[in-house]
Amino acid sequence: MADISGYPGLRHLRGAPTVHVRHVRNGKVVHEGTGLSFWFRPRTAVLSEIPVDDRELPMLFHARTKDFQDVTVQLTVTYRFTDPDTAAARIDFSIDPDEGDWRGDPLNQVAGLLTESTQQHALQLLTKTTLETALIDGVETVKQTVTAGMAGDPRFEETGLRVIDVRVVAIRPDADMEKALQTTVREKVQQDADKATYERRAMAVERERSISENELQNQIELARREEQLVVQRGANALKTAQDNANAARIAHDAKAEGIRKLAEAEAAGEAARLDAYRDLPEKVLFGLAAQEFAKNVPDISSITITPDVVTSLVNKLTS
């Protein structure tokens, strides 16, 4: 607010950088602008003070959704007077020349205009929106709808007013519905948690089954390889036995062949010897026989010769 100092017959006004002051005297504008400081006569001066800084207007109102559910909308509108002259002509911003206070309540009038326009656009949107959609996407949707609607409202331009920003803080259902929704959400969250727990357990069981199957497959593979090893060892043993048998048979055949050839050689030698003896005289044969007999006869410590033997032997020698 402006700072007004009183003197006899005169007043001094000192404005602020965020306040637009308008001084009219006899229907003519004498002073106008922000941050002004001037003298004036209270009897002839008409003063107006329009704030030009950003102002915030919080709102809280109820609405009904498409499915007949009550919701509470909480938002804040930021506005500014961009044309103070137009605002001063449409809204009473006059101040007391002695005290510097507004004679009326212009900001309340502006707040009513903003609230009416905001609620109109928000209600038009929410009546076509279900409760679930309003709670999920309503904050951003209401903000966009209200901002666009107020930007195109000619009443704001006619009063020198411009909406800077709309911030939707919350859209909430009534207490009973909110409690019911919270219960539903809690149940859903609990179900999701239980589902996750079951899935985790099922995954653990599946992993254990997979591990058991892998172990079983490993055991089967190991048994199959052991079987192959046993078969291979048997085949190797059989081959070794066959090789040994073949070698023994070959050795036996070679030995038998050697013996046969030796026997044949001995037989041939004996036959040759007999052939050599065949043409010898009888006396020579007897001599050879006696010689052979002497080689094979055992040791004789004593011998008895009868007259018959001597007579026969002498006869043979003499003959």
Rosetta blueprint (number, residue, H / E / L):
1 M L
2 A L
3 D E
4 I E
5 S E
6 G E
7 Y E
8 P L
9 G L
10 L E
11 R E
12 H E
13 L E
14 R E
15 G L
16 A L
17 P L
18 T L
19 V E
20 H E
21 V E
22 R E
23 H E
24 V E
25 R E
26 N L
27 G L
28 K E
29 V E
30 V E
31 H E
32 E E
33 G E
34 T E
35 G L
36 L L
37 S E
38 F E
39 W E
40 F E
41 R L
42 P L
43 R L
44 T L
45 A E
46 V E
47 L E
48 S E
49 E E
50 I E
51 P E
52 V L
53 D L
54 D L
55 R E
56 E E
57 L E
58 P E
59 M E
60 L E
61 F E
62 H E
63 A E
64 R E
65 T L
66 K L
67 D L
68 F L
69 Q L
70 D E
71 V E
72 T E
73 V E
74 Q E
75 L E
76 T E
77 V E
78 T E
79 Y E
80 R E
81 F E
82 T L
83 D L
84 P H
85 D H
86 T H
87 A H
88 A H
89 A H
90 R H
91 I L
92 D L
93 F L
94 S E
95 I E
96 D L
97 P L
98 D L
99 E L
100 G L
101 D L
102 W E
103 R L
104 G L
105 D L
106 P H
107 L H
108 N H
109 Q H
110 V H
111 A H
112 G H
113 L H
114 L H
115 T H
116 E H
117 S H
118 T H
119 Q H
120 Q H
121 H H
122 A H
123 L H
124 Q H
125 L H
126 L H
127 T L
128 K L
129 T L
130 T L
131 L H
132 E H
133 T H
134 A H
135 L H
136 I H
137 D H
138 G H
139 V H
140 E H
141 T H
142 V H
143 K H
144 Q H
145 T H
146 V H
147 T H
148 A H
149 G H
150 M H
151 A H
152 G L
153 D L
154 P H
155 R H
156 F H
157 E H
158 E H
159 T L
160 G L
161 L E
162 R E
163 V E
164 I E
165 D E
166 V E
167 R E
168 V E
169 V E
170 A E
171 I E
172 R E
173 P E
174 D L
175 A H
176 D H
177 M H
178 E H
179 K H
180 A H
181 L H
182 Q H
183 T H
184 T H
185 V H
186 R H
187 E H
188 K H
189 V H
190 Q H
191 Q H
192 D H
193 A H
194 D H
195 K H
196 A H
197 T H
198 Y H
199 E H
200 R H
201 R H
202 A H
203 M H
204 A H
205 V H
206 E H
207 R H
208 E H
209 R H
210 S H
211 I H
212 S H
213 E H
214 N H
215 E H
216 L H
217 Q H
218 N H
219 Q H
220 I H
221 E H
222 L H
223 A H
224 R H
225 R H
226 E H
227 E H
228 Q H
229 L H
230 V H
231 V H
232 Q H
233 R H
234 G H
235 A H
236 N H
237 A H
238 L H
239 K H
240 T H
241 A H
242 Q H
243 D H
244 N H
245 A H
246 N H
247 A H
248 A H
249 R H
250 I H
251 A H
252 H H
253 D H
254 A H
255 K H
256 A H
257 E H
258 G H
259 I H
260 R H
261 K H
262 L H
263 A H
264 E H
265 A H
266 E H
267 A H
268 A H
269 G H
270 E H
271 A H
272 A H
273 R H
274 L H
275 D H
276 A H
277 Y H
278 R H
279 D L
280 L L
281 P L
282 E H
283 K H
284 V H
285 L H
286 F H
287 G H
288 L H
289 A H
290 A H
291 Q H
292 E H
293 F H
294 A H
295 K H
296 N H
297 V L
298 P L
299 D L
300 I L
301 S L
302 S L
303 I L
304 T L
305 I L
306 T L
307 P H
308 D H
309 V H
310 V H
311 T H
312 S H
313 L H
314 V H
315 N H
316 K H
317 L H
318 T H
319 S L
